[in-house]
Amino acid sequence: MKAKGTVHKYGDNVDTDVIIPARYLTTPDMNELAKHCMEDIDIDFAKNVKKGDLIVAEANFGCGSSREHAPAAIKASGVSCVIAKTFARIFYRNAINIGLPILECEEAAERIENGDEVEVDFDSGVITNITKGETYQGQSFPEFLINIINKNGLLNSLKD
């Protein structure tokens, strides 16, 4: 399983209120949430993101409240993977539960820049920065996580 796209790069401590501002949490429509994803930190994110793109961030991505809307909005926006130095634990769990692939890799988070073209191989954990011709070793996904992601979330994977 692989992801490939253009990187949208952010810094440390991107919290769930920035990922999807609370003022939009009244709608259950994921497409509507996607229109407002990241707008408090990157007003043009929703119009610039393309299906398959990636988010790369520094440390503690997804900190703040435990709302599931944050990874759901990212996934609905078309992002195929989030790479960061570290994730807030509840964000990490929520992302896996909805089938959004996320990888911790300090070197990738430091070296990858906004606009770089990146490919991620989830089976091996290899992150390739096509723009710079560099590779970084992230943690590969165990089979049960690949199953959750392939089935579009934990609940769907449990149905089988």
VMD Tcl script that builds the backbone (N, CA, C; Angstrom):
set m [mol new atoms 480]
animate dup $m
set s [atomselect $m all]
$s set {name element resname resid chain x y z} {
  {N N MET 1 A 0.843 -1.169 0.000}
  {CA C MET 1 A 0.000 0.000 0.000}
  {C C MET 1 A 0.894 1.240 0.000}
  {N N LYS 2 A 0.583 2.203 -0.881}
  {CA C LYS 2 A 1.402 3.404 -1.022}
  {C C LYS 2 A 0.534 4.654 -1.095}
  {N N ALA 3 A 1.156 5.766 -0.771}
  {CA C ALA 3 A 0.554 7.089 -0.931}
  {C C ALA 3 A 1.578 7.962 -1.635}
  {N N LYS 4 A 1.091 8.855 -2.486}
  {CA C LYS 4 A 2.004 9.746 -3.203}
  {C C LYS 4 A 1.297 11.063 -3.454}
  {N N GLY 5 A 2.001 12.159 -3.146}
  {CA C GLY 5 A 1.404 13.467 -3.385}
  {C C GLY 5 A 2.327 14.603 -2.990}
  {N N THR 6 A 1.777 15.791 -3.060}
  {CA C THR 6 A 2.479 17.013 -2.711}
  {C C THR 6 A 2.300 17.286 -1.216}
  {N N VAL 7 A 3.341 17.819 -0.607}
  {CA C VAL 7 A 3.348 18.063 0.834}
  {C C VAL 7 A 2.841 19.455 1.185}
  {N N HIS 8 A 2.025 19.476 2.238}
  {CA C HIS 8 A 1.601 20.702 2.908}
  {C C HIS 8 A 2.276 20.631 4.277}
  {N N LYS 9 A 3.194 21.550 4.562}
  {CA C LYS 9 A 4.068 21.456 5.738}
  {C C LYS 9 A 3.640 22.420 6.829}
  {N N TYR 10 A 3.654 21.911 8.073}
  {CA C TYR 10 A 3.294 22.706 9.249}
  {C C TYR 10 A 4.300 22.467 10.366}
  {N N GLY 11 A 4.244 23.295 11.388}
  {CA C GLY 11 A 5.205 23.253 12.482}
  {C C GLY 11 A 4.770 22.389 13.652}
  {N N ASP 12 A 5.220 22.777 14.824}
  {CA C ASP 12 A 4.922 22.072 16.072}
  {C C ASP 12 A 3.526 22.422 16.583}
  {N N ASN 13 A 2.979 21.504 17.380}
  {CA C ASN 13 A 1.765 21.741 18.170}
  {C C ASN 13 A 0.564 22.207 17.353}
  {N N VAL 14 A 0.339 21.602 16.208}
  {CA C VAL 14 A -0.866 21.892 15.423}
  {C C VAL 14 A -2.011 21.184 16.131}
  {N N ASP 15 A -2.876 21.976 16.757}
  {CA C ASP 15 A -3.924 21.366 17.578}
  {C C ASP 15 A -5.208 21.138 16.803}
  {N N THR 16 A -6.087 20.357 17.400}
  {CA C THR 16 A -7.326 19.968 16.728}
  {C C THR 16 A -8.232 21.165 16.451}
  {N N ASP 17 A -8.116 22.233 17.243}
  {CA C ASP 17 A -8.907 23.442 16.983}
  {C C ASP 17 A -8.432 24.166 15.734}
  {N N VAL 18 A -7.176 23.982 15.366}
  {CA C VAL 18 A -6.650 24.561 14.133}
  {C C VAL 18 A -6.992 23.648 12.952}
  {N N ILE 19 A -6.917 22.362 13.183}
  {CA C ILE 19 A -7.211 21.404 12.105}
  {C C ILE 19 A -8.652 21.569 11.634}
  {N N ILE 20 A -9.590 21.609 12.571}
  {CA C ILE 20 A -10.985 21.909 12.241}
  {C C ILE 20 A -11.547 22.780 13.359}
  {N N PRO 21 A -11.699 24.070 13.095}
  {CA C PRO 21 A -12.180 24.992 14.117}
  {C C PRO 21 A -13.551 24.585 14.674}
  {N N ALA 22 A -13.705 24.782 15.962}
  {CA C ALA 22 A -14.925 24.368 16.665}
  {C C ALA 22 A -16.191 24.974 16.063}
  {N N ARG 23 A -16.095 26.137 15.446}
  {CA C ARG 23 A -17.285 26.792 14.881}
  {C C ARG 23 A -17.937 25.979 13.762}
  {N N TYR 24 A -17.223 24.965 13.242}
  {CA C TYR 24 A -17.778 24.145 12.164}
  {C C TYR 24 A -18.238 22.771 12.627}
  {N N LEU 25 A -18.186 22.518 13.900}
  {CA C LEU 25 A -18.503 21.174 14.397}
  {C C LEU 25 A -19.993 20.880 14.485}
  {N N THR 26 A -20.817 21.796 14.071}
  {CA C THR 26 A -22.257 21.564 14.102}
  {C C THR 26 A -22.751 20.738 12.918}
  {N N THR 27 A -21.910 20.539 11.940}
  {CA C THR 27 A -22.321 19.756 10.771}
  {C C THR 27 A -21.744 18.337 10.819}
  {N N PRO 28 A -22.571 17.347 10.472}
  {CA C PRO 28 A -22.053 15.983 10.357}
  {C C PRO 28 A -21.503 15.686 8.957}
  {N N ASP 29 A -21.585 16.656 8.049}
  {CA C ASP 29 A -21.181 16.483 6.656}
  {C C ASP 29 A -19.659 16.597 6.528}
  {N N MET 30 A -18.997 15.474 6.238}
  {CA C MET 30 A -17.542 15.467 6.136}
  {C C MET 30 A -17.033 16.343 4.996}
  {N N ASN 31 A -17.780 16.449 3.912}
  {CA C ASN 31 A -17.362 17.318 2.811}
  {C C ASN 31 A -17.365 18.782 3.234}
  {N N GLU 32 A -18.319 19.151 4.071}
  {CA C GLU 32 A -18.366 20.518 4.599}
  {C C GLU 32 A -17.190 20.765 5.544}
  {N N LEU 33 A -16.889 19.784 6.396}
  {CA C LEU 33 A -15.731 19.920 7.285}
  {C C LEU 33 A -14.438 20.069 6.480}
  {N N ALA 34 A -14.323 19.316 5.395}
  {CA C ALA 34 A -13.121 19.377 4.558}
  {C C ALA 34 A -12.899 20.785 4.001}
  {N N LYS 35 A -13.968 21.503 3.731}
  {CA C LYS 35 A -13.855 22.867 3.192}
  {C C LYS 35 A -13.202 23.825 4.184}
  {N N HIS 36 A -13.216 23.456 5.462}
  {CA C HIS 36 A -12.681 24.337 6.508}
  {C C HIS 36 A -11.445 23.762 7.188}
  {N N CYS 37 A -10.975 22.633 6.704}
  {CA C CYS 37 A -9.808 21.979 7.284}
  {C C CYS 37 A -8.589 22.909 7.203}
  {N N MET 38 A -7.909 23.079 8.299}
  {CA C MET 38 A -6.659 23.839 8.424}
  {C C MET 38 A -6.816 25.337 8.163}
  {N N GLU 39 A -8.029 25.853 8.022}
  {CA C GLU 39 A -8.179 27.240 7.594}
  {C C GLU 39 A -7.637 28.267 8.590}
  {N N ASP 40 A -7.565 27.938 9.879}
  {CA C ASP 40 A -7.038 28.900 10.844}
  {C C ASP 40 A -5.508 28.968 10.852}
  {N N ILE 41 A -4.853 28.030 10.184}
  {CA C ILE 41 A -3.390 28.056 10.075}
  {C C ILE 41 A -2.952 28.237 8.621}
  {N N ASP 42 A -3.845 27.867 7.684}
  {CA C ASP 42 A -3.538 27.920 6.251}
  {C C ASP 42 A -4.843 28.153 5.502}
  {N N ILE 43 A -5.202 29.411 5.329}
  {CA C ILE 43 A -6.503 29.785 4.758}
  {C C ILE 43 A -6.741 29.173 3.375}
  {N N ASP 44 A -5.681 28.880 2.635}
  {CA C ASP 44 A -5.826 28.347 1.280}
  {C C ASP 44 A -5.727 26.827 1.198}
  {N N PHE 45 A -5.582 26.149 2.339}
  {CA C PHE 45 A -5.409 24.698 2.322}
  {C C PHE 45 A -6.510 23.995 1.540}
  {N N ALA 46 A -7.761 24.267 1.851}
  {CA C ALA 46 A -8.877 23.541 1.232}
  {C C ALA 46 A -8.923 23.721 -0.285}
  {N N LYS 47 A -8.528 24.884 -0.770}
  {CA C LYS 47 A -8.565 25.065 -2.224}
  {C C LYS 47 A -7.293 24.559 -2.909}
  {N N ASN 48 A -6.205 24.402 -2.153}
  {CA C ASN 48 A -4.943 23.933 -2.738}
  {C C ASN 48 A -4.710 22.440 -2.621}
  {N N VAL 49 A -5.296 21.795 -1.627}
  {CA C VAL 49 A -5.058 20.369 -1.415}
  {C C VAL 49 A -5.682 19.554 -2.546}
  {N N LYS 50 A -4.951 18.553 -2.977}
  {CA C LYS 50 A -5.430 17.642 -4.025}
  {C C LYS 50 A -5.507 16.233 -3.442}
  {N N LYS 51 A -6.379 15.432 -4.000}
  {CA C LYS 51 A -6.506 14.051 -3.545}
  {C C LYS 51 A -5.141 13.365 -3.629}
  {N N GLY 52 A -4.730 12.757 -2.523}
  {CA C GLY 52 A -3.445 12.075 -2.467}
  {C C GLY 52 A -2.344 12.876 -1.798}
  {N N ASP 53 A -2.537 14.188 -1.635}
  {CA C ASP 53 A -1.520 15.011 -0.991}
  {C C ASP 53 A -1.254 14.542 0.438}
  {N N LEU 54 A -0.142 15.003 0.992}
  {CA C LEU 54 A 0.260 14.623 2.347}
  {C C LEU 54 A 0.439 15.862 3.208}
  {N N ILE 55 A 0.246 15.680 4.492}
  {CA C ILE 55 A 0.600 16.701 5.479}
  {C C ILE 55 A 1.849 16.202 6.188}
  {N N VAL 56 A 2.827 17.087 6.328}
  {CA C VAL 56 A 4.027 16.797 7.122}
  {C C VAL 56 A 4.115 17.887 8.174}
  {N N ALA 57 A 4.367 17.485 9.412}
  {CA C ALA 57 A 4.417 18.442 10.518}
  {C C ALA 57 A 5.547 18.084 11.470}
  {N N GLU 58 A 5.802 18.982 12.365}
  {CA C GLU 58 A 6.836 18.780 13.378}
  {C C GLU 58 A 6.251 17.954 14.529}
  {N N ALA 59 A 6.528 18.328 15.755}
  {CA C ALA 59 A 6.136 17.536 16.925}
  {C C ALA 59 A 4.719 17.845 17.408}
  {N N ASN 60 A 4.104 16.838 18.018}
  {CA C ASN 60 A 2.844 16.957 18.738}
  {C C ASN 60 A 1.662 17.337 17.839}
  {N N PHE 61 A 1.627 16.794 16.636}
  {CA C PHE 61 A 0.521 17.077 15.723}
  {C C PHE 61 A -0.765 16.481 16.291}
  {N N GLY 62 A -1.849 17.258 16.250}
  {CA C GLY 62 A -3.150 16.780 16.714}
  {C C GLY 62 A -3.370 16.913 18.210}
  {N N CYS 63 A -2.584 17.769 18.864}
  {CA C CYS 63 A -2.784 17.973 20.302}
  {C C CYS 63 A -4.102 18.729 20.525}
  {N N GLY 64 A -4.491 18.849 21.774}
  {CA C GLY 64 A -5.721 19.572 22.092}
  {C C GLY 64 A -6.852 18.614 22.395}
  {N N SER 65 A -8.043 19.001 22.013}
  {CA C SER 65 A -9.223 18.197 22.338}
  {C C SER 65 A -9.202 16.867 21.589}
  {N N SER 66 A -10.004 15.957 22.060}
  {CA C SER 66 A -9.986 14.599 21.511}
  {C C SER 66 A -10.969 14.390 20.364}
  {N N ARG 67 A -11.440 15.451 19.767}
  {CA C ARG 67 A -12.476 15.315 18.730}
  {C C ARG 67 A -12.015 14.492 17.534}
  {N N GLU 68 A -12.887 13.579 17.116}
  {CA C GLU 68 A -12.611 12.739 15.944}
  {C C GLU 68 A -12.716 13.537 14.652}
  {N N HIS 69 A -13.337 14.705 14.731}
  {CA C HIS 69 A -13.544 15.526 13.544}
  {C C HIS 69 A -12.219 15.938 12.893}
  {N N ALA 70 A -11.156 16.061 13.694}
  {CA C ALA 70 A -9.881 16.539 13.149}
  {C C ALA 70 A -9.307 15.569 12.116}
  {N N PRO 71 A -9.062 14.304 12.465}
  {CA C PRO 71 A -8.561 13.410 11.414}
  {C C PRO 71 A -9.595 13.159 10.319}
  {N N ALA 72 A -10.866 13.201 10.664}
  {CA C ALA 72 A -11.908 12.994 9.652}
  {C C ALA 72 A -11.898 14.119 8.620}
  {N N ALA 73 A -11.707 15.352 9.069}
  {CA C ALA 73 A -11.657 16.490 8.144}
  {C C ALA 73 A -10.429 16.386 7.237}
  {N N ILE 74 A -9.310 15.966 7.814}
  {CA C ILE 74 A -8.092 15.789 7.010}
  {C C ILE 74 A -8.329 14.731 5.939}
  {N N LYS 75 A -8.878 13.604 6.344}
  {CA C LYS 75 A -9.136 12.519 5.386}
  {C C LYS 75 A -10.126 12.958 4.311}
  {N N ALA 76 A -11.190 13.649 4.718}
  {CA C ALA 76 A -12.212 14.103 3.764}
  {C C ALA 76 A -11.648 15.128 2.782}
  {N N SER 77 A -10.593 15.837 3.177}
  {CA C SER 77 A -9.988 16.829 2.281}
  {C C SER 77 A -9.184 16.170 1.164}
  {N N GLY 78 A -8.931 14.868 1.288}
  {CA C GLY 78 A -8.193 14.138 0.256}
  {C C GLY 78 A -6.778 13.766 0.650}
  {N N VAL 79 A -6.342 14.162 1.834}
  {CA C VAL 79 A -4.987 13.849 2.291}
  {C C VAL 79 A -4.845 12.341 2.448}
  {N N SER 80 A -3.757 11.797 1.898}
  {CA C SER 80 A -3.547 10.350 1.917}
  {C C SER 80 A -2.723 9.871 3.102}
  {N N CYS 81 A -1.992 10.791 3.756}
  {CA C CYS 81 A -1.133 10.402 4.868}
  {C C CYS 81 A -0.671 11.654 5.601}
  {N N VAL 82 A -0.477 11.518 6.901}
  {CA C VAL 82 A 0.132 12.583 7.702}
  {C C VAL 82 A 1.417 12.014 8.298}
  {N N ILE 83 A 2.502 12.750 8.138}
  {CA C ILE 83 A 3.802 12.386 8.702}
  {C C ILE 83 A 4.177 13.478 9.698}
  {N N ALA 84 A 4.622 13.086 10.877}
  {CA C ALA 84 A 5.061 14.066 11.872}
  {C C ALA 84 A 6.155 13.464 12.737}
  {N N LYS 85 A 6.871 14.335 13.449}
  {CA C LYS 85 A 7.844 13.846 14.424}
  {C C LYS 85 A 7.125 13.020 15.477}
  {N N THR 86 A 6.041 13.593 16.007}
  {CA C THR 86 A 5.205 12.898 16.992}
  {C C THR 86 A 3.762 13.360 16.836}
  {N N PHE 87 A 2.862 12.509 17.297}
  {CA C PHE 87 A 1.430 12.816 17.298}
  {C C PHE 87 A 0.919 12.783 18.732}
  {N N ALA 88 A -0.084 13.600 18.997}
  {CA C ALA 88 A -0.808 13.457 20.254}
  {C C ALA 88 A -1.458 12.076 20.221}
  {N N ARG 89 A -1.390 11.356 21.310}
  {CA C ARG 89 A -1.856 9.963 21.338}
  {C C ARG 89 A -3.319 9.800 20.954}
  {N N ILE 90 A -4.204 10.679 21.432}
  {CA C ILE 90 A -5.624 10.516 21.099}
  {C C ILE 90 A -5.855 10.792 19.613}
  {N N PHE 91 A -5.112 11.734 19.022}
  {CA C PHE 91 A -5.223 11.978 17.585}
  {C C PHE 91 A -4.752 10.737 16.821}
  {N N TYR 92 A -3.659 10.158 17.257}
  {CA C TYR 92 A -3.124 8.959 16.607}
  {C C TYR 92 A -4.185 7.869 16.577}
  {N N ARG 93 A -4.801 7.620 17.715}
  {CA C ARG 93 A -5.828 6.567 17.808}
  {C C ARG 93 A -7.038 6.910 16.949}
  {N N ASN 94 A -7.497 8.152 17.003}
  {CA C ASN 94 A -8.644 8.562 16.191}
  {C C ASN 94 A -8.347 8.432 14.700}
  {N N ALA 95 A -7.134 8.772 14.287}
  {CA C ALA 95 A -6.762 8.659 12.877}
  {C C ALA 95 A -6.821 7.206 12.423}
  {N N ILE 96 A -6.251 6.314 13.207}
  {CA C ILE 96 A -6.285 4.894 12.852}
  {C C ILE 96 A -7.724 4.394 12.829}
  {N N ASN 97 A -8.517 4.808 13.800}
  {CA C ASN 97 A -9.916 4.353 13.870}
  {C C ASN 97 A -10.719 4.712 12.631}
  {N N ILE 98 A -10.401 5.834 11.982}
  {CA C ILE 98 A -11.141 6.223 10.780}
  {C C ILE 98 A -10.413 5.835 9.493}
  {N N GLY 99 A -9.231 5.222 9.634}
  {CA C GLY 99 A -8.499 4.761 8.455}
  {C C GLY 99 A -7.636 5.812 7.795}
  {N N LEU 100 A -7.177 6.815 8.560}
  {CA C LEU 100 A -6.242 7.811 8.028}
  {C C LEU 100 A -4.825 7.373 8.370}
  {N N PRO 101 A -4.009 7.045 7.378}
  {CA C PRO 101 A -2.629 6.619 7.656}
  {C C PRO 101 A -1.779 7.759 8.214}
  {N N ILE 102 A -1.078 7.479 9.305}
  {CA C ILE 102 A -0.166 8.451 9.891}
  {C C ILE 102 A 1.124 7.748 10.272}
  {N N LEU 103 A 2.234 8.460 10.100}
  {CA C LEU 103 A 3.559 7.896 10.392}
  {C C LEU 103 A 4.381 8.878 11.205}
  {N N GLU 104 A 5.054 8.362 12.216}
  {CA C GLU 104 A 6.027 9.167 12.943}
  {C C GLU 104 A 7.408 8.919 12.340}
  {N N CYS 105 A 8.081 10.000 11.946}
  {CA C CYS 105 A 9.436 9.897 11.418}
  {C C CYS 105 A 10.102 11.261 11.567}
  {N N GLU 106 A 10.991 11.344 12.538}
  {CA C GLU 106 A 11.644 12.617 12.844}
  {C C GLU 106 A 12.438 13.162 11.663}
  {N N GLU 107 A 13.215 12.295 11.010}
  {CA C GLU 107 A 14.044 12.754 9.897}
  {C C GLU 107 A 13.193 13.291 8.747}
  {N N ALA 108 A 12.127 12.589 8.407}
  {CA C ALA 108 A 11.243 13.046 7.332}
  {C C ALA 108 A 10.610 14.383 7.689}
  {N N ALA 109 A 10.154 14.513 8.941}
  {CA C ALA 109 A 9.520 15.756 9.380}
  {C C ALA 109 A 10.485 16.932 9.316}
  {N N GLU 110 A 11.756 16.679 9.570}
  {CA C GLU 110 A 12.757 17.746 9.519}
  {C C GLU 110 A 13.192 18.079 8.096}
  {N N ARG 111 A 13.323 17.083 7.229}
  {CA C ARG 111 A 13.916 17.278 5.904}
  {C C ARG 111 A 12.911 17.652 4.811}
  {N N ILE 112 A 11.694 17.153 4.925}
  {CA C ILE 112 A 10.687 17.419 3.888}
  {C C ILE 112 A 10.198 18.861 4.007}
  {N N GLU 113 A 10.034 19.502 2.867}
  {CA C GLU 113 A 9.595 20.897 2.829}
  {C C GLU 113 A 8.257 21.031 2.112}
  {N N ASN 114 A 7.594 22.147 2.366}
  {CA C ASN 114 A 6.330 22.444 1.711}
  {C C ASN 114 A 6.509 22.381 0.195}
  {N N GLY 115 A 5.601 21.673 -0.472}
  {CA C GLY 115 A 5.645 21.564 -1.928}
  {C C GLY 115 A 6.432 20.388 -2.460}
  {N N ASP 116 A 7.202 19.706 -1.589}
  {CA C ASP 116 A 7.932 18.522 -2.041}
  {C C ASP 116 A 6.959 17.434 -2.470}
  {N N GLU 117 A 7.378 16.647 -3.449}
  {CA C GLU 117 A 6.630 15.463 -3.883}
  {C C GLU 117 A 7.163 14.273 -3.092}
  {N N VAL 118 A 6.260 13.563 -2.404}
  {CA C VAL 118 A 6.666 12.492 -1.494}
  {C C VAL 118 A 5.830 11.246 -1.756}
  {N N GLU 119 A 6.493 10.085 -1.617}
  {CA C GLU 119 A 5.797 8.797 -1.706}
  {C C GLU 119 A 6.074 8.015 -0.424}
  {N N VAL 120 A 5.033 7.351 0.084}
  {CA C VAL 120 A 5.154 6.555 1.303}
  {C C VAL 120 A 4.743 5.123 0.993}
  {N N ASP 121 A 5.594 4.183 1.364}
  {CA C ASP 121 A 5.280 2.762 1.266}
  {C C ASP 121 A 4.956 2.281 2.676}
  {N N PHE 122 A 3.688 2.034 2.934}
  {CA C PHE 122 A 3.254 1.675 4.282}
  {C C PHE 122 A 3.738 0.290 4.705}
  {N N ASP 123 A 3.935 -0.594 3.744}
  {CA C ASP 123 A 4.395 -1.947 4.073}
  {C C ASP 123 A 5.824 -1.947 4.613}
  {N N SER 124 A 6.685 -1.092 4.049}
  {CA C SER 124 A 8.085 -1.052 4.478}
  {C C SER 124 A 8.382 0.118 5.417}
  {N N GLY 125 A 7.516 1.133 5.418}
  {CA C GLY 125 A 7.765 2.333 6.203}
  {C C GLY 125 A 8.700 3.319 5.528}
  {N N VAL 126 A 9.094 3.038 4.280}
  {CA C VAL 126 A 10.011 3.913 3.558}
  {C C VAL 126 A 9.257 5.129 3.018}
  {N N ILE 127 A 9.800 6.299 3.321}
  {CA C ILE 127 A 9.272 7.574 2.848}
  {C C ILE 127 A 10.292 8.115 1.848}
  {N N THR 128 A 9.862 8.349 0.624}
  {CA C THR 128 A 10.757 8.833 -0.423}
  {C C THR 128 A 10.393 10.262 -0.782}
  {N N ASN 129 A 11.361 11.153 -0.608}
  {CA C ASN 129 A 11.194 12.531 -1.038}
  {C C ASN 129 A 11.679 12.582 -2.483}
  {N N ILE 130 A 10.741 12.523 -3.404}
  {CA C ILE 130 A 11.053 12.487 -4.828}
  {C C ILE 130 A 11.743 13.786 -5.249}
  {N N THR 131 A 11.303 14.897 -4.692}
  {CA C THR 131 A 11.873 16.201 -5.031}
  {C C THR 131 A 13.350 16.274 -4.702}
  {N N LYS 132 A 13.732 15.776 -3.528}
  {CA C LYS 132 A 15.126 15.873 -3.079}
  {C C LYS 132 A 15.942 14.618 -3.351}
  {N N GLY 133 A 15.290 13.543 -3.783}
  {CA C GLY 133 A 16.001 12.294 -4.003}
  {C C GLY 133 A 16.501 11.665 -2.715}
  {N N GLU 134 A 15.735 11.803 -1.636}
  {CA C GLU 134 A 16.109 11.259 -0.337}
  {C C GLU 134 A 15.081 10.242 0.141}
  {N N THR 135 A 15.533 9.324 0.977}
  {CA C THR 135 A 14.603 8.392 1.622}
  {C C THR 135 A 14.812 8.453 3.127}
  {N N TYR 136 A 13.742 8.163 3.843}
  {CA C TYR 136 A 13.743 8.170 5.304}
  {C C TYR 136 A 13.023 6.905 5.753}
  {N N GLN 137 A 13.445 6.350 6.849}
  {CA C GLN 137 A 12.833 5.118 7.339}
  {C C GLN 137 A 11.854 5.427 8.472}
  {N N GLY 138 A 10.580 5.269 8.168}
  {CA C GLY 138 A 9.540 5.373 9.183}
  {C C GLY 138 A 9.186 3.969 9.654}
  {N N GLN 139 A 8.258 3.897 10.576}
  {CA C GLN 139 A 7.798 2.608 11.085}
  {C C GLN 139 A 6.808 1.996 10.092}
  {N N SER 140 A 7.028 0.755 9.704}
  {CA C SER 140 A 6.069 0.095 8.811}
  {C C SER 140 A 4.799 -0.221 9.586}
  {N N PHE 141 A 3.711 -0.386 8.853}
  {CA C PHE 141 A 2.434 -0.704 9.481}
  {C C PHE 141 A 2.299 -2.204 9.651}
  {N N PRO 142 A 1.903 -2.653 10.830}
  {CA C PRO 142 A 1.608 -4.078 10.979}
  {C C PRO 142 A 0.361 -4.436 10.157}
  {N N GLU 143 A 0.215 -5.704 9.869}
  {CA C GLU 143 A -0.871 -6.178 9.002}
  {C C GLU 143 A -2.252 -5.736 9.489}
  {N N PHE 144 A -2.488 -5.765 10.800}
  {CA C PHE 144 A -3.818 -5.394 11.299}
  {C C PHE 144 A -4.118 -3.910 11.041}
  {N N LEU 145 A -3.103 -3.030 11.068}
  {CA C LEU 145 A -3.333 -1.617 10.762}
  {C C LEU 145 A -3.582 -1.416 9.274}
  {N N ILE 146 A -2.856 -2.140 8.446}
  {CA C ILE 146 A -3.098 -2.063 7.002}
  {C C ILE 146 A -4.527 -2.497 6.697}
  {N N ASN 147 A -4.999 -3.522 7.386}
  {CA C ASN 147 A -6.371 -3.975 7.200}
  {C C ASN 147 A -7.370 -2.882 7.591}
  {N N ILE 148 A -7.145 -2.216 8.704}
  {CA C ILE 148 A -8.038 -1.139 9.149}
  {C C ILE 148 A -8.060 -0.016 8.117}
  {N N ILE 149 A -6.892 0.370 7.627}
  {CA C ILE 149 A -6.812 1.450 6.644}
  {C C ILE 149 A -7.448 1.033 5.320}
  {N N ASN 150 A -7.173 -0.180 4.867}
  {CA C ASN 150 A -7.764 -0.664 3.616}
  {C C ASN 150 A -9.277 -0.770 3.684}
  {N N LYS 151 A -9.808 -1.041 4.874}
  {CA C LYS 151 A -11.258 -1.173 5.056}
  {C C LYS 151 A -11.913 0.171 5.401}
  {N N ASN 152 A -11.108 1.262 5.373}
  {CA C ASN 152 A -11.620 2.603 5.626}
  {C C ASN 152 A -12.056 2.811 7.080}
  {N N GLY 153 A -11.354 2.160 8.016}
  {CA C GLY 153 A -11.617 2.401 9.429}
  {C C GLY 153 A -11.827 1.151 10.237}
  {N N LEU 154 A -11.738 1.323 11.553}
  {CA C LEU 154 A -11.843 0.202 12.485}
  {C C LEU 154 A -13.194 -0.508 12.411}
  {N N LEU 155 A -14.279 0.254 12.418}
  {CA C LEU 155 A -15.607 -0.375 12.405}
  {C C LEU 155 A -15.820 -1.216 11.155}
  {N N ASN 156 A -15.406 -0.694 10.013}
  {CA C ASN 156 A -15.538 -1.461 8.775}
  {C C ASN 156 A -14.698 -2.736 8.806}
  {N N SER 157 A -13.508 -2.652 9.416}
  {CA C SER 157 A -12.643 -3.823 9.480}
  {C C SER 157 A -13.218 -4.902 10.397}
  {N N LEU 158 A -13.971 -4.482 11.391}
  {CA C LEU 158 A -14.569 -5.446 12.323}
  {C C LEU 158 A -15.790 -6.135 11.748}
  {N N LYS 159 A -16.399 -5.540 10.733}
  {CA C LYS 159 A -17.578 -6.123 10.091}
  {C C LYS 159 A -17.258 -7.395 9.334}
  {N N ASP 160 A -16.011 -7.517 8.886}
  {CA C ASP 160 A -15.624 -8.685 8.066}
  {C C ASP 160 A -15.326 -9.896 8.916}
}
mol reanalyze $m
mol bondsrecalc $m
mol representation Tube
mol addrep $m
